[in-house]
Amino acid sequence: MVALAAGADDARVERLVAIAPPVGWFDLSFLRTTEKPKLFVAGDRDPYCPMDALERTLEAVAEPHELVRLSGVDHFFFGAEAEVARHVVRFVTAEGGSR
């Protein structure tokens, strides 16, 4: 969360990635104004980042943003690490992204 907040304000950072942000404990309102591309990755069995709470939070987050929902995955992504990595690599290497 600290890196996400810092990256939102740092001109050197072109894109933001949040992996299972614990939306129940942290305020993401600082993302309401940043127009940097944002990727959120979360599992649908995550008690720290409930999908419904994350989706409500993202309604107030500035575009562009993308949500990747991983089915059957909890907060620790056990067994889904490669899938998380694939989504992050795709996002950060997309046209115009940081390399």
Backbone bond lengths (Angstrom), bond angles and torsions (degrees), N, CA, C in turn:
res aa  C-N    CA-C-N  psi(-1)  N-CA   C-N-CA  omega(-1)  CA-C   N-CA-C  phi
1 M - - - 1.444 - - 1.516 110.52 -
2 V 1.330 116.82 -35.85 1.462 120.43 178.46 1.523 110.03 -64.32
3 A 1.319 116.91 -45.45 1.460 120.54 179.78 1.526 111.05 -65.13
4 L 1.320 117.40 -37.59 1.460 121.16 178.15 1.526 110.66 -62.91
5 A 1.322 116.18 -45.25 1.472 120.48 179.04 1.524 111.07 -65.71
6 A 1.325 116.70 -43.12 1.465 119.89 179.84 1.526 110.69 -65.05
7 G 1.319 117.09 -42.50 1.454 121.15 -179.26 1.511 113.35 -65.61
8 A 1.314 116.51 -30.17 1.468 120.24 179.20 1.520 111.12 -62.58
9 D 1.318 117.11 -32.27 1.465 121.57 -177.50 1.524 114.57 -100.88
10 D 1.322 117.55 -7.52 1.460 121.34 -175.40 1.528 110.21 -92.53
11 A 1.308 117.36 117.53 1.466 122.32 -177.65 1.529 112.66 -62.20
12 R 1.330 118.26 -22.47 1.464 120.76 179.17 1.519 112.42 -74.24
13 V 1.308 117.32 -18.28 1.464 122.32 -178.56 1.525 108.61 -91.57
14 E 1.338 115.43 122.88 1.466 120.24 -176.93 1.516 113.28 -95.28
15 R 1.331 117.95 -28.33 1.462 123.00 -175.87 1.519 109.27 -140.37
16 L 1.323 115.36 152.77 1.461 120.99 -179.34 1.522 109.52 -121.77
17 V 1.334 116.00 139.68 1.461 122.24 178.16 1.521 108.05 -127.89
18 A 1.330 115.62 129.85 1.463 121.73 176.80 1.524 108.08 -122.94
19 I 1.309 115.74 118.33 1.459 121.56 178.81 1.522 107.80 -102.75
20 A 1.326 116.64 112.57 1.468 123.28 179.18 1.523 112.76 49.32
21 P 1.327 117.63 55.74 1.467 118.51 -179.67 1.533 110.35 -64.31
22 P 1.311 118.27 129.17 1.475 121.14 -177.69 1.534 111.12 -74.13
23 V 1.322 115.18 78.70 1.460 121.32 -172.28 1.526 114.10 -63.67
24 G 1.301 117.83 -18.72 1.458 120.37 177.73 1.515 113.58 -74.78
25 W 1.324 117.14 -19.94 1.458 121.65 -176.21 1.517 114.32 -113.41
26 F 1.310 117.50 -16.10 1.458 120.39 -176.49 1.524 111.08 -127.50
27 D 1.300 115.30 148.62 1.454 123.34 179.81 1.528 109.06 -93.89
28 L 1.309 116.83 125.15 1.464 121.04 178.81 1.523 111.95 -101.62
29 S 1.308 117.47 19.15 1.468 119.93 -176.79 1.527 112.38 -61.95
30 F 1.318 118.22 -21.57 1.466 120.29 177.78 1.530 111.70 -64.93
31 L 1.330 117.80 -13.15 1.468 121.13 178.23 1.528 112.77 -91.72
32 R 1.306 117.04 2.36 1.467 120.54 -179.03 1.523 112.84 -68.08
33 T 1.326 116.75 -22.87 1.462 119.43 -175.02 1.523 114.41 -116.05
34 T 1.314 118.93 -17.03 1.464 118.88 -177.96 1.525 110.25 -74.54
35 E 1.309 115.61 129.22 1.461 121.57 -179.04 1.518 112.32 -95.42
36 K 1.325 116.78 9.43 1.461 120.46 176.68 1.530 108.45 -67.53
37 P 1.335 117.38 145.25 1.459 119.37 174.90 1.529 110.05 -60.34
38 K 1.338 115.79 138.90 1.451 121.11 -176.29 1.527 109.90 -131.45
39 L 1.331 115.97 135.17 1.455 122.48 176.29 1.518 108.30 -116.96
40 F 1.326 115.98 130.99 1.453 122.53 175.17 1.522 107.22 -119.58
41 V 1.325 116.42 129.35 1.463 121.85 178.62 1.519 106.99 -122.65
42 A 1.338 116.24 128.27 1.464 120.00 -179.63 1.518 109.82 -151.45
43 G 1.317 114.78 152.56 1.451 121.36 175.77 1.516 110.68 -93.64
44 D 1.318 115.94 151.88 1.461 119.42 -178.00 1.524 113.75 -80.28
45 R 1.327 117.32 1.59 1.475 121.65 176.32 1.532 111.52 -119.95
46 D 1.308 116.37 27.82 1.461 122.15 -176.39 1.529 110.35 -91.64
47 P 1.350 118.32 112.77 1.463 119.79 -179.88 1.533 113.09 -74.17
48 Y 1.322 117.67 -17.56 1.464 121.70 -179.02 1.528 112.11 -92.80
49 C 1.309 115.55 -19.01 1.462 122.05 178.81 1.531 107.61 -136.47
50 P 1.336 116.24 68.03 1.474 118.38 -178.64 1.529 111.04 -59.70
51 M 1.314 115.45 134.71 1.461 120.28 -174.74 1.525 111.74 -57.01
52 D 1.334 118.19 -42.12 1.465 118.74 -178.55 1.531 111.33 -64.82
53 A 1.330 117.39 -38.21 1.472 120.74 177.96 1.527 110.66 -67.99
54 L 1.330 116.82 -40.22 1.463 120.06 178.53 1.532 110.15 -64.71
55 E 1.318 117.39 -44.01 1.464 120.16 179.42 1.527 111.48 -61.67
56 R 1.334 117.66 -40.69 1.471 120.52 176.63 1.521 110.98 -64.12
57 T 1.322 116.53 -41.11 1.461 121.31 178.78 1.523 110.66 -61.38
58 L 1.329 116.35 -42.44 1.463 120.64 -176.77 1.519 112.88 -68.74
59 E 1.313 118.03 -19.50 1.464 120.51 175.92 1.530 111.36 -60.22
60 A 1.343 116.62 -27.46 1.467 121.14 -178.65 1.528 112.64 -100.40
61 V 1.315 117.92 -0.67 1.466 121.75 -178.83 1.527 108.97 -87.21
62 A 1.318 115.82 135.35 1.465 120.96 -179.29 1.526 111.14 -60.63
63 E 1.299 114.74 145.51 1.472 121.08 172.50 1.518 108.09 -76.42
64 P 1.310 118.44 154.44 1.447 126.09 0.40 1.524 111.68 -86.52
65 H 1.314 115.19 144.67 1.457 120.86 171.22 1.520 109.34 -149.60
66 E 1.319 113.98 154.73 1.465 122.10 -177.21 1.513 108.15 -133.89
67 L 1.321 116.32 139.80 1.465 121.52 176.36 1.520 108.60 -117.33
68 V 1.335 115.55 125.06 1.461 121.62 173.58 1.518 106.88 -104.80
69 R 1.329 116.02 120.20 1.471 122.81 179.31 1.523 108.19 -102.23
70 L 1.322 116.59 122.20 1.455 120.24 179.15 1.532 108.76 -103.92
71 S 1.295 115.92 120.79 1.457 122.41 -176.50 1.527 111.82 -75.27
72 G 1.338 115.52 133.55 1.459 121.53 176.65 1.514 114.86 75.21
73 V 1.327 116.96 16.50 1.466 121.74 -174.00 1.525 110.24 -113.22
74 D 1.344 116.00 138.02 1.464 119.83 177.82 1.529 110.64 -99.85
75 H 1.305 116.71 -166.01 1.466 122.37 -174.00 1.532 113.78 -62.81
76 F 1.316 116.68 -25.65 1.464 120.04 -173.35 1.525 113.32 -98.77
77 F 1.333 118.60 -3.02 1.460 124.31 173.12 1.524 113.83 57.05
78 F 1.351 117.55 24.99 1.458 120.38 -179.30 1.525 110.23 -56.56
79 G 1.311 116.11 123.71 1.454 122.09 -179.23 1.525 114.20 86.58
80 A 1.328 117.12 -8.81 1.465 120.29 -179.14 1.526 111.76 -117.66
81 E 1.323 116.66 15.07 1.463 120.63 -176.85 1.530 112.41 -58.92
82 A 1.313 117.41 -41.41 1.463 120.60 -179.06 1.529 110.94 -65.99
83 E 1.324 116.84 -35.91 1.464 119.82 178.60 1.530 111.09 -67.60
84 V 1.333 115.81 -41.12 1.468 119.74 175.89 1.519 109.56 -60.32
85 A 1.321 116.74 -47.92 1.467 121.36 -179.35 1.522 111.11 -59.72
86 R 1.313 117.52 -41.14 1.472 121.36 -179.86 1.531 110.93 -60.76
87 H 1.327 116.83 -43.45 1.469 120.22 179.33 1.526 111.81 -66.47
88 V 1.327 116.17 -40.93 1.468 119.87 -179.55 1.528 110.28 -66.71
89 V 1.316 117.52 -45.92 1.469 120.63 179.51 1.528 110.34 -60.88
90 R 1.322 117.39 -44.24 1.469 120.54 178.06 1.525 110.74 -58.09
91 F 1.323 116.18 -44.10 1.461 121.01 -177.01 1.531 112.24 -67.11
92 V 1.320 116.81 -45.88 1.468 118.37 -175.57 1.520 113.37 -78.80
93 T 1.325 117.26 -16.41 1.463 118.83 178.68 1.521 112.17 -103.56
94 A 1.322 117.04 5.72 1.472 120.22 178.40 1.523 109.17 -63.71
95 E 1.304 115.76 157.14 1.473 121.60 179.35 1.528 110.69 -47.67
96 G 1.315 115.73 126.71 1.467 120.51 178.65 1.510 113.71 86.58
97 G 1.335 117.86 -1.63 1.462 119.79 -177.56 1.513 112.82 -89.44
98 S 1.317 115.49 172.44 1.471 121.08 177.27 1.505 109.58 -69.22
99 R 1.296 115.47 147.52 1.467 120.63 176.55 1.497 109.43 -127.31
